[in-house]
Amino acid sequence: MLRDTFNEAAELYDKARPGYPPALVAELARVAGLGPGSRVLEVGAGTGQLTRALAESGCHITAVELGDAMAAVARRRLGGFPRVEVRHADFEGWTLPDEPFDLVACATAWHWLDPAVRVEKSADALHPGGHLAVVVTSHVAGGTVDFFARAQDCYERWDPATPPGLRLQPSSEITSDTEEFESCPRFGDVTVTRFEQDILYTTDQYIDVLLTYSGHRALDSTRREGLLACIRDLIETRHGGRVTKRYLHELIVTTRVAP
């Protein structure tokens, strides 16, 4: 499965993937009322990019991660937070504890969970009035615009799954998908807050982040090496060895209603 590919590059994932904007973390902590007494379940925690930020509030966090290597990195990185516990488990099959949580959070991993399970099990994990928070991350137009237009030629040459003429969309054209939360009678009051961030990458840093994406890792070695060489050459020869990538993070929060 594609979602298993991240575990093959856990250390690189932790090194290369950007964290979340402080404003997003602050808004999540505010909405959920996080503090030292809060109980948080984080699903698909990866190597702990969001976990570390939430742990600063002093809350108790159970972080569930499918990949054993990813979970091992998370444990090491979160060693300074005694109230954080990392569980190596498949969320869909993991047995929920008896005591409910105040917050279930999932950052840039919701799409990997089984749609038939994820909303209902999140509701099961929460007490009435608790919150489900999902962060959806998109690559959007912005940053070094010319680079991303030219890079498409590399993808069309080396990745047969690339639609011709594909271009990044501006944030204003990205539609938030909240239907599954709004249609679940166990949740109410769905809100969406958007945050953008621009990340400056050197050539090597950008190649590293590409190597953490499942689609790139799934390519056969010849195509992957050809694609990365093409992109490396483009950054070095046309952009002075540096490019800026724009991310859109949507914070979707909904509240567990009473039965």
N, C-alpha and C positions, 0 to 999 in steps of 0.2 A: 504493500500500500504506500501511496505517496507520503502519507503523514508519518510513516516510519523513517523516511529518509533523513529527517532532522537529527535523529539519534546517532547517525553515522558521523556527524560533524559537530558534536556537542560543544567542544572547546572553541571551535571557530564561531559557532552560533553565538556563544556568550561574548566573544571578543568583538564580533562584527556588527551584530544587530543593534540598532539604536534604542535607547530607552524611550520612555514616554514623557511628553512635555510636563513639567512641574505643575502647570495650571490644570492639566487633566487630572493628575493625582490629587491635587488640592480640592478640585470640584467633586471627585468621587468620595474623598474622605468627608467632605462637608455634607453631601447628600445622604451618605450612609451613616453619618454621625459617628465616625470611627474614633475610638479611643482605647485606653488600656483594657477596658472590660469587654471590648467587642470580639465576637467570634466570626472569623472569615474563612470561607472555603474558596480556594482558588483552583480553577479547573484548567488543565493544560498549562501549567506554570512555566514550562520550558526550563531555562536555567535561572529563572527568577528575576527577570528585568522589572516586572511590575511588583513582584513580591517584595523586593528590597525597598522599593519606595513606600509601599503600604506598611511595611514593618516599622518604619520610622514613627508611626503613630502609636506604637506600643501594643497593638492589638494581637490577639492570638490567631495565627494563620495555620490552616491545614492546606498544604499545597500538593495537589495530586498531579502527577506527571506520568505519561505513558512510557516514555523512553528511559531505560535504566541509566544510560550514560548522561542524559540530560538531567535526571534526578540527582545523580552523583555530583555533577557540577553545581547544581542548585544547593545541595547540602553544604558543600564547601564554601560557596559564596555567601550563604546565609548563616554561617557558623556563629556569627556575632549576635544573632537574634534568638535568644533561648525560647521565645514564645512562638517560634516558627517550626513546624514539623513538615518535612517533605515525605510524601508517600509515593512510592513507585507503583502505580496502578492504572488500570483502564477505568476512567470515570464511569462509563456505562455499566460496568460490572462490579464496581466498587460498592461495598456495603456502607451505607450512611450511618454515622453514629446516632445514638439515641437523642442527644441534645442538639436542638436545631441551631442554625447559624443566623447571624444578623445580616450577613452579606455573602452572596455567591458572585465571584468575579471571574471573568474569562477574557483574556486579552489576546487578540489576534490568533485565536485558536478555535473559536466557536464553529467555524465552517468545517472543521475536522471532526466534530462530534456528530453522533447519529441523530438526525432530525426527529426521529420517532421517540427519542429518549430525552434529549437535552433539556427541553423546557419543563417537562413534567418532573424530571428528577431534580432539577433546580428548585422547583416549587416544593418538592418533598423535603429538601434540605433546609428550607427557611421556616422561621416562625412567621405568623401573620404580622405584617408591617415591616418585615425584612425586605432587602432589596436584591435584585439580580442586576448586575452591571456587566455589559458586554462591550468590549472595545473592538471596533472594526477598523482596520488599517488599509488604506488604499494608496497606490502610487498615482499622483495626479500631475497635471501640467504645471510647470513652474521650474524654478532653479535654472539650470543651464539648458534652456529650451532647445537650442540648436543641436546639442549633443544627443538628446533623446530622439529627435527626429532622424538624425543620421544613424543612430544605433539601430533603428528599425531595419535598415538595410542588412546589418549583421544578422539579425534574427531571421529575416526572410531567407537569407542564404544558408544558415546553419541549422535552424530549427523548423522542421517541416510542419509543425502544428501552428506556426505563426500566421494569422490572417494577413493577407496583403493590405498595405495601407493603414495598418493599425496605428493609432496615435493616442497618447495620454489625454484624458479629459480634464478640464479645469474643475476645481472643487464645486463650483456653482452648478455643474451639470451632473454631479454625482447624487443619485437619489438614495436616501436612507431607506433601508428595508426593515420595517418594524412589524410587519404583518403577523409573524408567528407569535410575537409577544401580545399584540393587541387582540388576537383571536383566542388566546388562552384565557378562560374564565377565572383562572387562579391568580392572574396578574392584572394590575390596573395602573393608571397614571404613567404611561410611557413618555419619557422625555429623551431628546437627542441633543447633545451639545458637541460642537465641532471644534477641533483644534488642528492647526497646521504647524508643521515645523520643516525648516530647510536644513539639511545636513550636508556639510562640505566633506567630500571624499578625495583623498589622493588616489592615484591609479590603483595601487595595491589594495587600499581599503575598499575601493568599489568592487574590485574583483573578488575580494573576500566576502563581501555582503552578497554578491550574486551566487557564490558557492553555498550559501545557506538557504537558497530558494529551492523548493522541491522540484519545480519544473526543470531547473538547470541541472540539478543532481540526477534527475531521471534520464537525461540525454545520454546516449552512448558516448564513450570517451572521445572518439574522433570528432563528433559534432560539438561536444562541450568544449574541447580544447580549441577547435576552430572558432567557435563563437567568442570565447574569452580572449583569444589572440586578436580577433577583429576589433573587439571593444577596447582592449588595451591600446592597440595602435591608434584608434580614434581619439582616445583621451590624451595620449602622449603627443600626437602630431598636430591636433587641432585645438586642444584645450589646455595646453601647458601643464598637463599632468594633474589637473584638478577639475572636478565637476561637482555641482550642487544638485541634490535630489530633494524633491518636495514630497512630503507625506501628509495625508489627511487622516486624522484619527477621530472617529465618531464614538462618543461615549453614550451608549444607550442604557438607560436605567429604568427599571420598572419595579413596582411594589407588590409584594405578595399580599393578597387580600384574605380576609378571614373566610373560613368555610361557610 
